[in-house]
Amino acid sequence: MYRSVIANNSLPPVIVDDLLLYASYLRASGQTELTVRAYLSRVKLFLQFSQHCSIHRSLEETVELFIEYLQDELGYRPASIRNNITAVKNFLKYAGHANLNITVANAQSKTPMLDNHQEKLIVEAIQRTKSIKFKTLTMLILSTGIRVGELRSLRCSCVKFGVENSFLEIDGKQGVRVMPLCAETTLLLLEWMSVNDRKEGDDSLLFPNRRGEMMSYIAIDGIVKAVGRQARLNVCARMLRNTFINRVLQSGADASLVVRLTGCTADSLARLRARFSSNAGN
C-alpha cells in the first residue's frame, strides 16, 4: 500500500522494508492514512539526505544539517520544517533513538551571518589556506552567495572568463542566473581549473569528489567549517550565503536585482530581510 510513497533507488532495500514496518506501526497507533503517508514522505527525504552524511557525524548534527537543507536548499518555511522534524523525531524514536535533542524553534530564531569584522577574518583565513580547493570553494560561496546544492552541480562550462569581466552561470531553483565574479574569485577559479586540468567550456564537474562524482552537502560544509576554524570562527556555508545576501541588501540594491542575483523568491527575500533586521536589533 505504501511502497509507492517510499520507493526510491537511492534507499537500500533494507531501509525500504524498515519504512514499511514503520508504516504498519503508525497505522496500529491509530494514525490516519493521510498522516502515515505524510510521515513516510518526510522520513524518506531525511533518509535520502542522511545517505550523504559522514558516519563520524552525530545524529544530532545530521538532523541540524537537515534543518539547514530544508531551509536553504528547499526553501521550506518554519512550519513545514517543524512538521518534517516532528516526523523524523517520531521515526528515530521508533528506531530506538529516544534521546534525540533537537529544538527546531531555536534553529529558526535567528539567521546567522558574519559581521564586517568576521567577514574580514574569513577572507584572511581563505588567503592563508593552503588547499586551492578549500580556498576557491569557500571564496565562491562568500562572493556569490551560491547555494550548496547549486555549487555541487556546477560544471566547468558554467564559468565564463572575460578580458575585463568574468561571470558564473548558476542553474538554480528559479532558473539560470548570471553572477558577476570579483577579481579574487576569478583568479582562484583560474588557478583551480589550471591545477586540475579543467578547461573552460568542459562539461565536467567543477568541484568533483575523489570518485569524480558530486560532492556531498556535508563535505562542502566541512570545507567551509575547516576554513572558519583558521579564523577561530564557527561558520557554515549557510552563514556565508546569508552574509552575501545581507551585503547586497545593505548596498541599497533594488529588490528585483537582489532576487536575480541570489536566486531567492520575493517572499523568501522579504522574510530574510525581516530576520536580518531582527538580528541587528538584537
Contacts in CASP RR format, 6 or more apart in sequence:
PFRMAT RR
TARGET T0000
AUTHOR 0000-0000-0000
METHOD contacts of the structure
MODEL  1
MYRSVIANNSLPPVIVDDLLLYASYLRASGQTELTVRAYLSRVKLFLQFS
QHCSIHRSLEETVELFIEYLQDELGYRPASIRNNITAVKNFLKYAGHANL
NITVANAQSKTPMLDNHQEKLIVEAIQRTKSIKFKTLTMLILSTGIRVGE
LRSLRCSCVKFGVENSFLEIDGKQGVRVMPLCAETTLLLLEWMSVNDRKE
GDDSLLFPNRRGEMMSYIAIDGIVKAVGRQARLNVCARMLRNTFINRVLQ
SGADASLVVRLTGCTADSLARLRARFSSNAGN
1 23 0 8 1.000
2 19 0 8 1.000
2 20 0 8 1.000
2 23 0 8 1.000
2 36 0 8 1.000
2 37 0 8 1.000
2 40 0 8 1.000
3 16 0 8 1.000
3 20 0 8 1.000
5 37 0 8 1.000
5 40 0 8 1.000
5 41 0 8 1.000
5 44 0 8 1.000
6 16 0 8 1.000
6 19 0 8 1.000
6 20 0 8 1.000
6 40 0 8 1.000
6 41 0 8 1.000
6 44 0 8 1.000
7 16 0 8 1.000
8 16 0 8 1.000
8 44 0 8 1.000
8 48 0 8 1.000
10 48 0 8 1.000
10 51 0 8 1.000
11 19 0 8 1.000
11 44 0 8 1.000
11 47 0 8 1.000
11 48 0 8 1.000
11 51 0 8 1.000
15 47 0 8 1.000
18 95 0 8 1.000
19 40 0 8 1.000
19 43 0 8 1.000
19 44 0 8 1.000
19 47 0 8 1.000
22 39 0 8 1.000
22 40 0 8 1.000
22 43 0 8 1.000
22 91 0 8 1.000
22 94 0 8 1.000
23 36 0 8 1.000
23 40 0 8 1.000
25 94 0 8 1.000
26 35 0 8 1.000
26 36 0 8 1.000
26 39 0 8 1.000
27 36 0 8 1.000
31 39 0 8 1.000
38 83 0 8 1.000
38 87 0 8 1.000
39 87 0 8 1.000
39 90 0 8 1.000
39 91 0 8 1.000
42 83 0 8 1.000
42 84 0 8 1.000
42 87 0 8 1.000
42 88 0 8 1.000
43 87 0 8 1.000
43 88 0 8 1.000
43 91 0 8 1.000
45 84 0 8 1.000
46 63 0 8 1.000
46 66 0 8 1.000
46 84 0 8 1.000
46 87 0 8 1.000
46 88 0 8 1.000
46 91 0 8 1.000
49 65 0 8 1.000
49 66 0 8 1.000
49 69 0 8 1.000
49 217 0 8 1.000
50 62 0 8 1.000
50 66 0 8 1.000
52 216 0 8 1.000
52 217 0 8 1.000
52 218 0 8 1.000
53 62 0 8 1.000
53 65 0 8 1.000
53 216 0 8 1.000
53 218 0 8 1.000
54 218 0 8 1.000
57 65 0 8 1.000
57 218 0 8 1.000
59 92 0 8 1.000
59 97 0 8 1.000
59 100 0 8 1.000
60 100 0 8 1.000
60 101 0 8 1.000
60 102 0 8 1.000
63 85 0 8 1.000
63 88 0 8 1.000
63 89 0 8 1.000
63 100 0 8 1.000
63 102 0 8 1.000
64 102 0 8 1.000
64 107 0 8 1.000
65 217 0 8 1.000
65 218 0 8 1.000
65 221 0 8 1.000
66 84 0 8 1.000
66 85 0 8 1.000
66 88 0 8 1.000
67 81 0 8 1.000
67 85 0 8 1.000
67 102 0 8 1.000
67 104 0 8 1.000
67 107 0 8 1.000
68 107 0 8 1.000
68 236 0 8 1.000
68 238 0 8 1.000
69 217 0 8 1.000
70 76 0 8 1.000
70 80 0 8 1.000
70 81 0 8 1.000
70 84 0 8 1.000
71 81 0 8 1.000
71 107 0 8 1.000
71 108 0 8 1.000
71 238 0 8 1.000
72 147 0 8 1.000
72 148 0 8 1.000
72 238 0 8 1.000
72 241 0 8 1.000
73 147 0 8 1.000
73 148 0 8 1.000
73 149 0 8 1.000
73 217 0 8 1.000
75 173 0 8 1.000
75 268 0 8 1.000
76 84 0 8 1.000
77 271 0 8 1.000
78 104 0 8 1.000
78 108 0 8 1.000
81 104 0 8 1.000
81 107 0 8 1.000
81 108 0 8 1.000
82 104 0 8 1.000
82 105 0 8 1.000
85 102 0 8 1.000
85 104 0 8 1.000
89 100 0 8 1.000
89 102 0 8 1.000
92 100 0 8 1.000
93 100 0 8 1.000
110 275 0 8 1.000
110 278 0 8 1.000
110 279 0 8 1.000
110 282 0 8 1.000
111 242 0 8 1.000
111 272 0 8 1.000
111 275 0 8 1.000
111 276 0 8 1.000
111 279 0 8 1.000
112 236 0 8 1.000
112 238 0 8 1.000
112 239 0 8 1.000
112 242 0 8 1.000
113 239 0 8 1.000
113 242 0 8 1.000
113 243 0 8 1.000
113 246 0 8 1.000
113 276 0 8 1.000
113 279 0 8 1.000
114 122 0 8 1.000
114 233 0 8 1.000
114 235 0 8 1.000
114 239 0 8 1.000
114 240 0 8 1.000
114 243 0 8 1.000
118 231 0 8 1.000
118 233 0 8 1.000
119 142 0 8 1.000
119 243 0 8 1.000
121 231 0 8 1.000
121 232 0 8 1.000
121 233 0 8 1.000
122 138 0 8 1.000
122 142 0 8 1.000
122 227 0 8 1.000
122 228 0 8 1.000
122 231 0 8 1.000
122 233 0 8 1.000
122 235 0 8 1.000
122 240 0 8 1.000
123 139 0 8 1.000
123 142 0 8 1.000
124 231 0 8 1.000
125 227 0 8 1.000
125 228 0 8 1.000
125 230 0 8 1.000
125 231 0 8 1.000
125 233 0 8 1.000
126 134 0 8 1.000
126 135 0 8 1.000
126 138 0 8 1.000
126 139 0 8 1.000
126 142 0 8 1.000
126 227 0 8 1.000
127 135 0 8 1.000
128 230 0 8 1.000
129 135 0 8 1.000
129 138 0 8 1.000
129 227 0 8 1.000
129 230 0 8 1.000
132 188 0 8 1.000
132 191 0 8 1.000
132 192 0 8 1.000
132 195 0 8 1.000
133 192 0 8 1.000
133 207 0 8 1.000
133 223 0 8 1.000
134 223 0 8 1.000
134 226 0 8 1.000
134 227 0 8 1.000
135 188 0 8 1.000
135 227 0 8 1.000
136 185 0 8 1.000
136 188 0 8 1.000
136 189 0 8 1.000
136 191 0 8 1.000
136 192 0 8 1.000
136 207 0 8 1.000
137 151 0 8 1.000
137 207 0 8 1.000
137 220 0 8 1.000
137 223 0 8 1.000
137 224 0 8 1.000
138 223 0 8 1.000
138 224 0 8 1.000
138 227 0 8 1.000
138 240 0 8 1.000
139 184 0 8 1.000
139 185 0 8 1.000
139 188 0 8 1.000
140 146 0 8 1.000
140 151 0 8 1.000
140 168 0 8 1.000
140 185 0 8 1.000
140 188 0 8 1.000
140 189 0 8 1.000
141 148 0 8 1.000
141 151 0 8 1.000
141 224 0 8 1.000
141 237 0 8 1.000
141 240 0 8 1.000
141 241 0 8 1.000
141 244 0 8 1.000
142 240 0 8 1.000
142 243 0 8 1.000
142 244 0 8 1.000
143 181 0 8 1.000
143 182 0 8 1.000
143 184 0 8 1.000
143 185 0 8 1.000
143 244 0 8 1.000
144 168 0 8 1.000
144 170 0 8 1.000
144 179 0 8 1.000
144 181 0 8 1.000
144 185 0 8 1.000
144 244 0 8 1.000
145 240 0 8 1.000
145 241 0 8 1.000
145 244 0 8 1.000
145 245 0 8 1.000
145 262 0 8 1.000
146 154 0 8 1.000
146 168 0 8 1.000
146 170 0 8 1.000
146 179 0 8 1.000
146 241 0 8 1.000
147 172 0 8 1.000
147 241 0 8 1.000
148 217 0 8 1.000
148 220 0 8 1.000
148 221 0 8 1.000
148 237 0 8 1.000
149 217 0 8 1.000
150 170 0 8 1.000
150 171 0 8 1.000
150 172 0 8 1.000
151 207 0 8 1.000
151 220 0 8 1.000
152 207 0 8 1.000
152 214 0 8 1.000
152 215 0 8 1.000
152 216 0 8 1.000
152 217 0 8 1.000
152 220 0 8 1.000
153 171 0 8 1.000
153 205 0 8 1.000
153 214 0 8 1.000
154 168 0 8 1.000
154 170 0 8 1.000
154 205 0 8 1.000
154 206 0 8 1.000
154 207 0 8 1.000
155 201 0 8 1.000
155 202 0 8 1.000
155 203 0 8 1.000
155 204 0 8 1.000
155 205 0 8 1.000
155 206 0 8 1.000
156 193 0 8 1.000
156 198 0 8 1.000
156 199 0 8 1.000
156 200 0 8 1.000
156 201 0 8 1.000
156 202 0 8 1.000
156 203 0 8 1.000
156 204 0 8 1.000
156 205 0 8 1.000
156 206 0 8 1.000
157 200 0 8 1.000
157 201 0 8 1.000
157 202 0 8 1.000
157 203 0 8 1.000
158 168 0 8 1.000
158 169 0 8 1.000
158 170 0 8 1.000
158 171 0 8 1.000
158 206 0 8 1.000
159 166 0 8 1.000
159 168 0 8 1.000
159 189 0 8 1.000
159 193 0 8 1.000
159 200 0 8 1.000
159 201 0 8 1.000
159 206 0 8 1.000
160 166 0 8 1.000
160 167 0 8 1.000
160 168 0 8 1.000
160 169 0 8 1.000
160 200 0 8 1.000
161 186 0 8 1.000
161 189 0 8 1.000
161 190 0 8 1.000
161 200 0 8 1.000
165 180 0 8 1.000
165 181 0 8 1.000
166 180 0 8 1.000
166 181 0 8 1.000
166 186 0 8 1.000
166 189 0 8 1.000
167 178 0 8 1.000
167 179 0 8 1.000
167 180 0 8 1.000
167 181 0 8 1.000
168 178 0 8 1.000
168 179 0 8 1.000
168 181 0 8 1.000
169 176 0 8 1.000
169 177 0 8 1.000
169 178 0 8 1.000
169 179 0 8 1.000
170 176 0 8 1.000
170 177 0 8 1.000
170 178 0 8 1.000
170 179 0 8 1.000
170 263 0 8 1.000
172 263 0 8 1.000
173 263 0 8 1.000
174 259 0 8 1.000
174 263 0 8 1.000
174 264 0 8 1.000
174 265 0 8 1.000
175 263 0 8 1.000
177 260 0 8 1.000
177 261 0 8 1.000
177 263 0 8 1.000
179 261 0 8 1.000
181 189 0 8 1.000
192 198 0 8 1.000
193 199 0 8 1.000
193 200 0 8 1.000
193 206 0 8 1.000
198 204 0 8 1.000
198 206 0 8 1.000
205 212 0 8 1.000
205 213 0 8 1.000
205 214 0 8 1.000
207 215 0 8 1.000
207 220 0 8 1.000
208 214 0 8 1.000
208 215 0 8 1.000
209 215 0 8 1.000
209 216 0 8 1.000
209 219 0 8 1.000
220 237 0 8 1.000
221 236 0 8 1.000
221 237 0 8 1.000
224 235 0 8 1.000
224 236 0 8 1.000
224 237 0 8 1.000
224 240 0 8 1.000
225 234 0 8 1.000
225 235 0 8 1.000
225 236 0 8 1.000
227 235 0 8 1.000
228 234 0 8 1.000
228 235 0 8 1.000
242 272 0 8 1.000
242 276 0 8 1.000
244 262 0 8 1.000
245 258 0 8 1.000
245 262 0 8 1.000
245 264 0 8 1.000
245 269 0 8 1.000
245 272 0 8 1.000
246 272 0 8 1.000
246 276 0 8 1.000
248 257 0 8 1.000
248 258 0 8 1.000
248 261 0 8 1.000
248 262 0 8 1.000
249 258 0 8 1.000
249 273 0 8 1.000
249 276 0 8 1.000
253 261 0 8 1.000
255 266 0 8 1.000
255 269 0 8 1.000
258 264 0 8 1.000
258 269 0 8 1.000
259 265 0 8 1.000
259 266 0 8 1.000
259 269 0 8 1.000
262 269 0 8 1.000
264 272 0 8 1.000
END
